[in-house]
């Protein structure tokens, strides 16, 4: 199980890019933190989630 934004999810074996897309996020407007480290956007497709990982996906919002 992978903890994503505080919820246990069966996402082990998926890449960060796969999770971001399946969750409906626009990859250009999010930052992903994996086990306390920011994942560079260029590494989303190559970064595979593993059991025990902790992921935070933060979406940027416009406003004023």
N, CA, C and O atoms as a GROMACS GRO file, in nm:
protein
  256
    1UNK      N    1   0.084  -0.119   0.000
    1UNK     CA    2   0.000   0.000   0.000
    1UNK      C    3   0.088   0.125   0.000
    1UNK      O    4   0.196   0.128   0.060
    2UNK      N    5   0.040   0.225  -0.068
    2UNK     CA    6   0.108   0.354  -0.077
    2UNK      C    7   0.017   0.458  -0.015
    2UNK      O    8  -0.102   0.462  -0.044
    3UNK      N    9   0.072   0.541   0.070
    3UNK     CA   10  -0.008   0.649   0.132
    3UNK      C   11   0.000   0.770   0.040
    3UNK      O   12   0.107   0.829   0.023
    4UNK      N   13  -0.114   0.807  -0.018
    4UNK     CA   14  -0.121   0.922  -0.109
    4UNK      C   15  -0.215   1.026  -0.049
    4UNK      O   16  -0.333   1.000  -0.029
    5UNK      N   17  -0.160   1.142  -0.022
    5UNK     CA   18  -0.235   1.251   0.040
    5UNK      C   19  -0.312   1.202   0.163
    5UNK      O   20  -0.428   1.238   0.184
    6UNK      N   21  -0.245   1.118   0.243
    6UNK     CA   22  -0.302   1.073   0.369
    6UNK      C   23  -0.390   0.950   0.362
    6UNK      O   24  -0.437   0.903   0.465
    7UNK      N   25  -0.414   0.896   0.242
    7UNK     CA   26  -0.500   0.780   0.227
    7UNK      C   27  -0.421   0.662   0.173
    7UNK      O   28  -0.342   0.676   0.080
    8UNK      N   29  -0.443   0.544   0.233
    8UNK     CA   30  -0.378   0.422   0.185
    8UNK      C   31  -0.440   0.383   0.051
    8UNK      O   32  -0.562   0.375   0.038
    9UNK      N   33  -0.356   0.360  -0.049
    9UNK     CA   34  -0.400   0.329  -0.184
    9UNK      C   35  -0.318   0.214  -0.239
    9UNK      O   36  -0.199   0.202  -0.210
   10UNK      N   37  -0.380   0.129  -0.318
   10UNK     CA   38  -0.310   0.017  -0.380
   10UNK      C   39  -0.247   0.067  -0.510
   10UNK      O   40  -0.293   0.034  -0.619
   11UNK      N   41  -0.140   0.148  -0.499
   11UNK     CA   42  -0.076   0.209  -0.615
   11UNK      C   43   0.065   0.157  -0.637
   11UNK      O   44   0.135   0.206  -0.726
   12UNK      N   45   0.108   0.061  -0.558
   12UNK     CA   46   0.244   0.007  -0.574
   12UNK      C   47   0.259  -0.051  -0.714
   12UNK      O   48   0.170  -0.121  -0.764
   13UNK      N   49   0.372  -0.021  -0.778
   13UNK     CA   50   0.398  -0.069  -0.913
   13UNK      C   51   0.359   0.030  -1.021
   13UNK      O   52   0.398   0.013  -1.137
   14UNK      N   53   0.284   0.133  -0.987
   14UNK     CA   54   0.246   0.236  -1.083
   14UNK      C   55   0.350   0.347  -1.079
   14UNK      O   56   0.416   0.368  -0.977
   15UNK      N   57   0.363   0.418  -1.189
   15UNK     CA   58   0.454   0.531  -1.190
   15UNK      C   59   0.381   0.655  -1.137
   15UNK      O   60   0.258   0.658  -1.130
   16UNK      N   61   0.460   0.755  -1.102
   16UNK     CA   62   0.401   0.882  -1.059
   16UNK      C   63   0.314   0.938  -1.172
   16UNK      O   64   0.204   0.988  -1.147
   17UNK      N   65   0.363   0.931  -1.296
   17UNK     CA   66   0.286   0.981  -1.410
   17UNK      C   67   0.152   0.910  -1.422
   17UNK      O   68   0.050   0.974  -1.448
   18UNK      N   69   0.151   0.779  -1.404
   18UNK     CA   70   0.025   0.703  -1.412
   18UNK      C   71  -0.071   0.746  -1.304
   18UNK      O   72  -0.190   0.763  -1.330
   19UNK      N   73  -0.022   0.765  -1.182
   19UNK     CA   74  -0.111   0.807  -1.074
   19UNK      C   75  -0.167   0.946  -1.099
   19UNK      O   76  -0.287   0.970  -1.084
   20UNK      N   77  -0.080   1.039  -1.138
   20UNK     CA   78  -0.125   1.176  -1.162
   20UNK      C   79  -0.233   1.178  -1.270
   20UNK      O   80  -0.335   1.246  -1.254
   21UNK      N   81  -0.213   1.105  -1.378
   21UNK     CA   82  -0.312   1.100  -1.487
   21UNK      C   83  -0.442   1.034  -1.443
   21UNK      O   84  -0.550   1.084  -1.471
   22UNK      N   85  -0.432   0.921  -1.373
   22UNK     CA   86  -0.553   0.848  -1.334
   22UNK      C   87  -0.634   0.924  -1.228
   22UNK      O   88  -0.755   0.905  -1.218
   23UNK      N   89  -0.567   1.008  -1.151
   23UNK     CA   90  -0.636   1.087  -1.049
   23UNK      C   91  -0.697   1.215  -1.108
   23UNK      O   92  -0.764   1.290  -1.038
   24UNK      N   93  -0.672   1.238  -1.237
   24UNK     CA   94  -0.733   1.353  -1.304
   24UNK      C   95  -0.658   1.484  -1.288
   24UNK      O   96  -0.713   1.590  -1.316
   25UNK      N   97  -0.535   1.477  -1.242
   25UNK     CA   98  -0.455   1.598  -1.226
   25UNK      C   99  -0.389   1.637  -1.358
   25UNK      O  100  -0.359   1.552  -1.441
   26UNK      N  101  -0.368   1.765  -1.376
   26UNK     CA  102  -0.290   1.817  -1.488
   26UNK      C  103  -0.145   1.818  -1.440
   26UNK      O  104  -0.110   1.894  -1.349
   27UNK      N  105  -0.060   1.735  -1.499
   27UNK     CA  106   0.078   1.720  -1.453
   27UNK      C  107   0.154   1.852  -1.454
   27UNK      O  108   0.248   1.869  -1.376
   28UNK      N  109   0.115   1.945  -1.539
   28UNK     CA  110   0.183   2.074  -1.545
   28UNK      C  111   0.149   2.163  -1.425
   28UNK      O  112   0.218   2.260  -1.397
   29UNK      N  113   0.041   2.128  -1.354
   29UNK     CA  114  -0.005   2.214  -1.244
   29UNK      C  115   0.007   2.149  -1.106
   29UNK      O  116  -0.056   2.194  -1.011
   30UNK      N  117   0.088   2.043  -1.096
   30UNK     CA  118   0.106   1.978  -0.966
   30UNK      C  119   0.253   1.964  -0.932
   30UNK      O  120   0.341   1.970  -1.018
   31UNK      N  121   0.277   1.946  -0.804
   31UNK     CA  122   0.408   1.909  -0.752
   31UNK      C  123   0.386   1.779  -0.675
   31UNK      O  124   0.290   1.766  -0.599
   32UNK      N  125   0.476   1.683  -0.697
   32UNK     CA  126   0.466   1.555  -0.628
   32UNK      C  127   0.585   1.539  -0.535
   32UNK      O  128   0.700   1.557  -0.575
   33UNK      N  129   0.554   1.506  -0.411
   33UNK     CA  130   0.657   1.479  -0.311
   33UNK      C  131   0.652   1.331  -0.279
   33UNK      O  132   0.545   1.278  -0.246
   34UNK      N  133   0.765   1.264  -0.287
   34UNK     CA  134   0.774   1.121  -0.259
   34UNK      C  135   0.870   1.101  -0.143
   34UNK      O  136   0.989   1.129  -0.154
   35UNK      N  137   0.819   1.052  -0.033
   35UNK     CA  138   0.899   1.026   0.088
   35UNK      C  139   0.979   1.149   0.129
   35UNK      O  140   1.095   1.139   0.169
   36UNK      N  141   0.916   1.265   0.119
   36UNK     CA  142   0.978   1.389   0.165
   36UNK      C  143   1.062   1.463   0.062
   36UNK      O  144   1.111   1.572   0.090
   37UNK      N  145   1.078   1.406  -0.057
   37UNK     CA  146   1.158   1.470  -0.162
   37UNK      C  147   1.069   1.502  -0.282
   37UNK      O  148   0.985   1.422  -0.321
   38UNK      N  149   1.089   1.619  -0.340
   38UNK     CA  150   1.013   1.658  -0.459
   38UNK      C  151   1.063   1.577  -0.578
   38UNK      O  152   1.184   1.564  -0.600
   39UNK      N  153   0.970   1.522  -0.654
   39UNK     CA  154   1.003   1.445  -0.774
   39UNK      C  155   1.005   1.542  -0.892
   39UNK      O  156   0.905   1.608  -0.919
   40UNK      N  157   1.116   1.552  -0.963
   40UNK     CA  158   1.120   1.639  -1.082
   40UNK      C  159   1.020   1.590  -1.187
   40UNK      O  160   1.003   1.469  -1.206
   41UNK      N  161   0.952   1.682  -1.253
   41UNK     CA  162   0.853   1.644  -1.354
   41UNK      C  163   0.912   1.550  -1.459
   41UNK      O  164   0.842   1.460  -1.506
   42UNK      N  165   1.037   1.569  -1.495
   42UNK     CA  166   1.102   1.484  -1.594
   42UNK      C  167   1.114   1.339  -1.547
   42UNK      O  168   1.136   1.249  -1.628
   43UNK      N  169   1.101   1.316  -1.416
   43UNK     CA  170   1.116   1.181  -1.361
   43UNK      C  171   0.982   1.114  -1.331
   43UNK      O  172   0.980   1.000  -1.285
   44UNK      N  173   0.870   1.181  -1.356
   44UNK     CA  174   0.738   1.123  -1.324
   44UNK      C  175   0.719   0.987  -1.392
   44UNK      O  176   0.670   0.893  -1.328
   45UNK      N  177   0.756   0.975  -1.519
   45UNK     CA  178   0.733   0.851  -1.594
   45UNK      C  179   0.826   0.738  -1.550
   45UNK      O  180   0.796   0.621  -1.574
   46UNK      N  181   0.936   0.770  -1.487
   46UNK     CA  182   1.035   0.670  -1.447
   46UNK      C  183   1.031   0.636  -1.298
   46UNK      O  184   1.098   0.543  -1.255
   47UNK      N  185   0.955   0.711  -1.220
   47UNK     CA  186   0.950   0.691  -1.076
   47UNK      C  187   0.836   0.597  -1.041
   47UNK      O  188   0.719   0.632  -1.055
   48UNK      N  189   0.871   0.477  -0.996
   48UNK     CA  190   0.773   0.374  -0.964
   48UNK      C  191   0.745   0.376  -0.814
   48UNK      O  192   0.836   0.378  -0.732
   49UNK      N  193   0.616   0.377  -0.780
   49UNK     CA  194   0.576   0.377  -0.640
   49UNK      C  195   0.590   0.236  -0.583
   49UNK      O  196   0.562   0.137  -0.650
   50UNK      N  197   0.636   0.230  -0.456
   50UNK     CA  198   0.658   0.102  -0.389
   50UNK      C  199   0.577   0.096  -0.260
   50UNK      O  200   0.540   0.200  -0.204
   51UNK      N  201   0.550  -0.027  -0.213
   51UNK     CA  202   0.483  -0.043  -0.085
   51UNK      C  203   0.556   0.036   0.022
   51UNK      O  204   0.678   0.032   0.030
   52UNK      N  205   0.481   0.108   0.103
   52UNK     CA  206   0.538   0.185   0.212
   52UNK      C  207   0.572   0.328   0.176
   52UNK      O  208   0.606   0.407   0.263
   53UNK      N  209   0.564   0.363   0.046
   53UNK     CA  210   0.594   0.500   0.006
   53UNK      C  211   0.486   0.596   0.058
   53UNK      O  212   0.371   0.557   0.078
   54UNK      N  213   0.527   0.720   0.078
   54UNK     CA  214   0.436   0.826   0.117
   54UNK      C  215   0.444   0.934   0.010
   54UNK      O  216   0.552   0.986  -0.019
   55UNK      N  217   0.329   0.968  -0.048
   55UNK     CA  218   0.322   1.061  -0.159
   55UNK      C  219   0.228   1.175  -0.124
   55UNK      O  220   0.121   1.153  -0.067
   56UNK      N  221   0.267   1.295  -0.157
   56UNK     CA  222   0.180   1.411  -0.146
   56UNK      C  223   0.173   1.475  -0.285
   56UNK      O  224   0.277   1.505  -0.345
   57UNK      N  225   0.053   1.497  -0.334
   57UNK     CA  226   0.032   1.564  -0.462
   57UNK      C  227  -0.033   1.698  -0.429
   57UNK      O  228  -0.141   1.703  -0.372
   58UNK      N  229   0.035   1.805  -0.467
   58UNK     CA  230  -0.013   1.940  -0.439
   58UNK      C  231  -0.046   2.005  -0.572
   58UNK      O  232   0.037   2.010  -0.662
   59UNK      N  233  -0.169   2.055  -0.582
   59UNK     CA  234  -0.216   2.117  -0.706
   59UNK      C  235  -0.215   2.268  -0.689
   59UNK      O  236  -0.264   2.321  -0.589
   60UNK      N  237  -0.160   2.338  -0.788
   60UNK     CA  238  -0.159   2.484  -0.786
   60UNK      C  239  -0.293   2.537  -0.831
   60UNK      O  240  -0.352   2.488  -0.927
   61UNK      N  241  -0.342   2.639  -0.761
   61UNK     CA  242  -0.469   2.702  -0.795
   61UNK      C  243  -0.446   2.850  -0.822
   61UNK      O  244  -0.368   2.915  -0.753
   62UNK      N  245  -0.512   2.901  -0.921
   62UNK     CA  246  -0.505   3.045  -0.946
   62UNK      C  247  -0.608   3.117  -0.862
   62UNK      O  248  -0.705   3.057  -0.815
   63UNK      N  249  -0.588   3.240  -0.843
   63UNK     CA  250  -0.686   3.317  -0.766
   63UNK      C  251  -0.633   3.457  -0.740
   63UNK      O  252  -0.523   3.493  -0.782
   64UNK      N  253  -0.710   3.532  -0.671
   64UNK     CA  254  -0.661   3.666  -0.646
   64UNK      C  255  -0.744   3.744  -0.556
   64UNK      O  256  -0.713   3.860  -0.528
   0.00000   0.00000   0.00000
